[in-house]
Amino acid sequence: MSIQDRIERARELYERAVYGGDTSVLIDAERYLDAVEADMALARGRILHARFQSAPAGADSLTAEDPAELPLFEHALELYRALGDARGEAEALFWIGCLHQFIRRDNETAVPYLERSCWLAGETGDKRTQSEALRHLGIAAHAADRLDEAREQLEESSRLRRETGALPGVASNMIGLAYIAAAQDRRADALATLDEAHTIARAHDAHAIVRHIEQARTQI
């Protein structure tokens, strides 16, 4: 159900309460609006995250963090849990974990959120969120030098991303797989992976991914 559908349903229930006298429906009206509030909090948090991610190179990530981002994700999580919305909960958990990992560089705090997100997303059939959680669990495993585990998680993330048509995301994952291959002394595989990633990214106008691929090629 879309945000507009939920708002319209809340309006209909309001009218039933006012004109029909059935005030018991107001509880359901509030739940629809709580769902809208959760969706909006998550969306606003994602925008703040995108701004951080696109900050100029060399910016101090610790001071650049927007203090509103984490409370937005936590508020969404609280609302989704109260609503019994496991799919929404999985997405909110992912973003909390992503913030701790990507912005605060704190994998120890991030991983439990990402693991719970991955499990819930799998239970609810949310391949998109599951693929995101797996990607970031792979990043954490790579940072801990668990290269085989990292490769497995990124490959599974890529499989899910292909299923959902998120091909720029596949190209992004391939950068990580190239770094892993290089760390395992498979340089030829690493460069071939980057070539394939470049083809995918160019085909989908993923210009930011293309820049990351070129950076990886230089380093490898």
N, C-alpha and C positions, 0 to 999 in steps of 0.2 A: 504494500500500500504506500502510495506516494505521500509526501508532506501535504500537498494540496488536498488529497483524499482524506487524510486524517483531520485536517482543519475543517473540512466540509462536514465530516461525520460529527465532530464536536459541535458544530453549529446546529446540525439537525437534532442532536440530543438536547442542546440548550432549548430549542423550540418545544421539544416534547415536554421538558420540565416546566417551561413558562406557560405554554398554552394547554398542555394536557394534565399538568399537575403531578407528573411522575418524577419527583426529584431524585429518585434512586438512580436514574440514568446519568446523573452528573458525575458519579464516580467513574463511569466508563468514559465520559467526555474528558475528564481530567487525565485519564490514562492515555487517550489519544494525543493530548497536548504534551504530556510528559515524553511521549515517543518523538514528537516534533522537536521538543527542546533538546532531547538527546542527539537527534540527527544534526541539529544546528550546531550544538557544541562541538561535535566531532568534525563537522565541516569547517568551522572557524579554526579549530586547532590545526587541521591539515593546512589551511592557508598560512598560518603562522609558521608551520614547519617548512613549507615551500619557500617562504621568504628567507628563513635561516639557511636553507639548502642552497639558495641562489645568491647568497652574500658573496662579495668579492673575495677572491683568494687572498689568504693571509689574515683574514679577520679573526679576531680572538673569539673562538666558539663559546667559551665559557661566559664572556661578558655579552655576547650577541644573543644569547638565549632570551626569548620573550617570556617574561614571568607569567603571562596569561596562558601559555600553551598547555603546560601540565595540568593546571586546574580545569581547563576545558575538557581534556581527555578523561580526567578523574570524575568530573561531573557526569559526563556521558556514561561512563562505566557504572556509576551509582544508579542512574536512571534505568539503564538497560537491565541491570540486575533486579531492580525493584519490579520491573515490568515482566521479568521472566523471559527476556529476549536474549537467548544464548548467542544468536548470530551477531547481534549488535555488541554484546559483551565481548565476543572474540575480537571484533574489530577495535574496540576501545582498548582492550588489553594489548593488542599489537602496537597501537600508537604510543601507549605508555612505555612499552619495552623499547620501541624504536627511539623515542626521545632519550631514554637513559643510555642507549648504546651510541646513537649517532651524535647527539648533542653533548651529552655529559661524559662520553667515553667510559661508561661504567657497565661492562658486560655482566659483572656479578649481579647487579641489580636487575639488568635487562632480561637475562635468560629465563628466569621463572615466569615473567609475564609472557614472553614469547612462546615458551613451552605450553602454557595454559591456553594461549590464543590458538596455537596450532592444533591442539587437541579439540578444543571447542569448535573451531572452524571445520575440522574433519567430521565431527559429529553432526554438524548442521548442513554439511554439503557446500560450504562456502569456499570454493576452490581459490578464489582470488585472495582472500585473507590468509588461507592456509599457505599459499605460495609465498606471500610476503613474509609470514612468520618463518617459514623454512629458509628463505633467503637470509634473513638476519640471524637465524640460528647457525647457518653455515658461516656467516661472517664471524660470529663469536668463536666457532670451532677453529676457523682459520687463524684467528688471533691467538688461540691457545695452542697452535701448532698441531692440531688434530686434523691433519690434511685429508686423510681418507674420509673421515666423517664429514668434513666441510664439503668435499667434492660430492658425496652422496646427497647431502641436503640441497646443494645448489642444483644438482641434476634433477632431483625430484621437484624442486621449485620451478625449474624450467619446463618440465613435463606438464605441470599444472597450468603454467602460463600459456603454453602452446594450446592447451585444451580450451582456455578461455579467450584465446585470440590476442593475448597481451604480448605481442612479438617484440616491441621495444624493451619490455621487461626481460625477455629471453636474452636479447643482446646485452643488457646490463649484467645479467647473471654470468654470461660468458666471459665478461671481463674478469670476474672473480675466479672462474674456472681456469682462465689463462694464467693468472697469478699463482694459483695452486699448482698447475702443471709446471710452471717455471721453478717453483719451490721444490718440486719433485724431480728436478733435472730432466724435464720433458719439454725442452725449449721449442722443438719443432711443433709439438702439439699445441703449445701455448700460442705460437704465432699463427698457426692454422685456425685456431679458435678465434683469435682476434680478427682474422680476415673474414670469417663467417659472420662474426658479430657486426663488423663494419658494413657488410652487405645488407644485413637485416636492418640496421639502424638507418642507413641511407635510404633504403626503400620506404621507410616509414617516417622520414623527416625528423628523426630523433637526434637533433643536432647536438644536444648536451651529451648524449651517449657517445656520439662520434668523437667529441673532444676527449672524453674519458678513455676511449679506445686508443686514440693517438698518444695520450699520456702513458698508458700501459705499454704500448708498443715501444716507446722510448725507454721506459724503465726496464723492460724485459730484454 
